Amino acid sequence: MKRPDNDPAAPEQSVFEELGRLSFAEHSLESVLQKVTDAAARVLPGRPWASVTVLRKAGPSTVAASDPLAVALDEEQYRAGTGPCVEAAATGVPAEVRDTSAEQRWREFAAVAAGQGCGSVFSHPLPPHEQLSAGLNIYWPRPHATDERTRALVARFADYAVVPVSNMYLYRSALQRAENLQVALDSRSIIDQAKGILMERFKLTADQAFQALARVSMERNVRVREVAQRFVESGDLLHD
């Protein structure tokens, strides 16, 4: 019998609860993102490798990874200028290679991946946040590693990755525009405030509170920080 995704006893639930309890004001941006990629690699079935790609003006780069192989496979796509991780980050649409030995669209990358022991790839775009293009990449040793439930789990990890990635982008941009640093710090603080209010008002767990903010962000195509700010100010999660 298949266990439902919201079953508290599901093995991944404790990981999402742990991520939900993270205070973005108390952890470095890099450490939060590393926790997300490490957790994804640990919880997703099939012992995959995980990474996060960010698209910048200078080109794509990997900002966190659970294993050096994930970095190498990311960089192979950056070199070629194409591949599932670049596609997902650039278009906002998930991209997948179900079997690297039979892939036709990205044949050059797939051949390299297969030679490195990677059988399948799934890249999920990070939700819209601070107008930043990024994606969470999962590499599996075996082909045909994904199913509907696995893709849903990857999407949940992407929800957690978007906040530290966005804040990291703002932090680094602040080297040129100092005011962005305060925006990044305020972003972490306001999201924590919104989570706390949701948990108290609706008796939610930290994970459920964050998912509520992320869901509204996706549905309205606005930044998680803006959703949190409006909720803290108005008390209405769906306030226009």
C-alpha positions in Angstrom: 0.0 0.0 0.0 1.4 3.4 -1.0 1.9 5.8 1.8 0.4 9.2 1.1 2.7 12.2 0.7 1.3 14.0 3.7 1.7 11.0 6.0 3.8 12.3 9.0 5.5 8.9 9.1 6.8 9.2 5.6 10.7 9.2 5.7 11.0 12.5 4.0 8.6 14.3 6.3 11.1 14.8 9.1 13.6 16.3 6.6 11.0 18.9 5.4 10.2 19.7 9.0 13.9 20.2 9.7 14.2 22.5 6.7 11.0 24.3 7.7 12.5 25.1 11.1 15.6 26.8 9.7 15.8 30.4 10.4 17.1 32.3 7.4 18.4 35.0 9.8 20.5 32.5 11.8 22.2 30.5 9.0 24.5 31.6 6.2 22.9 31.5 2.8 25.4 29.0 1.5 24.8 26.7 4.5 21.0 26.7 4.0 21.4 25.9 0.3 23.9 23.1 1.1 21.4 21.6 3.5 18.7 21.6 0.8 20.9 19.8 -1.7 22.3 17.3 0.8 18.7 16.6 2.1 17.5 16.0 -1.5 20.3 13.6 -2.2 19.6 11.8 1.1 15.8 11.5 0.9 15.0 11.0 -2.8 14.9 7.4 -3.8 17.7 5.8 -5.8 20.7 7.6 -4.1 20.9 10.5 -6.5 23.3 13.5 -6.6 21.8 17.0 -6.4 22.9 20.5 -7.4 21.5 24.0 -7.9 22.1 26.0 -11.0 21.8 29.8 -11.2 21.8 31.8 -14.4 23.6 35.1 -14.3 24.7 37.6 -16.9 28.1 36.0 -16.9 26.6 32.6 -17.5 25.3 29.7 -15.5 27.0 28.5 -12.3 26.5 25.8 -9.6 26.0 27.4 -6.2 25.6 24.2 -4.2 26.0 20.4 -4.8 25.8 17.2 -2.8 28.6 15.6 -4.8 31.4 16.6 -7.1 29.8 14.5 -9.9 26.8 16.7 -9.9 29.1 19.8 -10.4 30.9 18.0 -13.2 27.6 17.2 -15.0 26.3 20.7 -14.5 29.5 22.2 -16.0 29.3 19.8 -19.0 26.0 21.4 -19.8 27.3 24.9 -19.2 30.2 24.2 -21.6 27.7 23.0 -24.3 25.3 25.8 -23.6 22.4 23.3 -23.4 21.0 20.5 -21.3 18.2 19.8 -18.8 19.6 21.9 -16.0 20.1 25.0 -18.3 16.7 24.4 -19.9 14.8 24.2 -16.7 16.5 27.3 -15.2 16.0 29.3 -18.4 12.5 28.4 -19.3 10.8 27.8 -15.9 9.7 24.4 -17.1 10.9 21.0 -15.7 13.3 19.1 -18.0 14.1 15.5 -17.9 16.4 12.8 -19.4 14.8 9.5 -18.6 17.6 7.4 -20.1 21.0 8.9 -20.9 21.9 5.9 -23.1 18.9 6.6 -25.4 18.6 10.5 -25.2 18.2 12.2 -28.5 17.7 15.9 -27.7 20.9 16.4 -25.6 23.0 13.6 -27.1 26.4 15.0 -26.4 25.6 15.7 -22.7 23.8 12.4 -22.3 26.8 10.5 -23.7 29.1 12.2 -21.1 26.6 11.6 -18.3 26.2 7.9 -19.2 30.0 7.5 -19.2 30.1 9.1 -15.7 27.6 6.5 -14.4 24.5 8.8 -14.6 21.4 7.0 -15.9 18.7 9.7 -15.7 18.3 13.4 -14.9 15.5 15.6 -13.7 15.8 19.4 -13.4 13.1 21.5 -11.7 13.0 25.3 -12.0 13.0 27.2 -8.7 9.8 29.2 -8.2 9.8 32.8 -9.3 11.7 34.9 -6.8 13.6 38.2 -7.1 13.5 37.8 -10.9 16.2 35.1 -10.6 16.4 32.1 -13.0 17.6 28.9 -11.2 16.9 25.2 -11.0 17.4 22.2 -8.8 19.1 19.3 -10.6 18.8 15.6 -9.6 21.1 13.0 -11.2 20.4 9.3 -10.7 22.7 6.3 -11.3 19.9 4.3 -13.0 17.7 5.2 -15.9 13.9 5.9 -15.5 14.4 6.8 -11.9 11.5 9.3 -11.6 7.8 8.9 -11.1 5.0 11.3 -10.2 5.7 11.2 -6.5 9.5 11.7 -7.0 8.9 14.7 -9.2 6.6 16.1 -6.5 9.3 15.7 -3.9 11.8 17.5 -6.1 9.4 20.4 -6.5 9.1 20.7 -2.7 12.9 20.8 -2.3 12.9 23.5 -5.0 10.5 25.6 -2.8 13.1 25.5 -0.1 16.1 26.2 -2.4 14.6 29.4 -3.9 14.8 31.6 -0.8 18.6 31.1 0.0 19.4 31.2 -3.7 17.6 34.5 -4.1 19.1 36.0 -1.0 22.6 34.8 -2.1 22.0 36.6 -5.4 21.0 39.8 -3.6 23.9 39.5 -1.2 26.5 39.3 -4.0 24.8 42.0 -5.9 25.2 44.2 -2.8 28.9 44.3 -3.4 27.9 46.7 -6.2 24.7 48.0 -4.8 24.9 48.1 -1.0 21.2 48.7 -0.5 20.4 45.1 -1.8 22.2 43.7 1.3 19.5 45.2 3.5 16.8 43.7 1.2 18.4 40.3 1.6 18.5 40.5 5.4 15.0 41.9 5.5 13.8 39.1 3.3 15.0 36.4 5.6 13.4 38.2 8.6 10.0 38.8 7.1 9.7 35.1 5.9 10.5 33.9 9.4 7.8 36.3 10.8 5.2 35.1 8.4 6.0 31.5 9.1 5.6 32.2 12.9 2.2 33.9 12.4 0.9 31.0 10.2 2.1 28.4 12.7 0.4 30.2 15.6 -2.9 31.1 13.9 -3.5 27.9 12.0 -1.6 25.5 14.2 0.7 24.5 11.3 4.1 23.0 11.4 7.1 25.0 10.2 7.1 22.9 7.0 3.4 23.5 6.4 3.7 27.3 7.0 6.6 27.6 4.5 4.7 25.5 1.9 1.7 27.8 2.3 3.9 30.8 1.4 5.6 29.0 -1.4 2.2 27.9 -2.9 0.9 31.4 -3.0 4.2 32.5 -4.6 3.8 30.0 -7.3 0.1 30.6 -7.9 0.6 34.4 -8.1 4.0 34.5 -9.7 5.4 36.8 -7.1 8.4 36.6 -4.8 8.1 34.6 -1.5 9.3 37.7 0.3 6.4 39.7 -1.1 3.9 37.1 -0.1 5.3 37.1 3.4 5.4 40.9 3.6 1.8 41.3 2.6 0.7 38.6 5.0 2.5 40.2 7.9 1.1 43.6 7.1 -2.5 42.6 6.2 -3.0 39.3 8.0 -4.4 37.9 4.7 -2.3 35.3 2.9 -4.1 36.0 -0.4 -4.1 39.8 0.0 -3.8 41.6 -3.4 
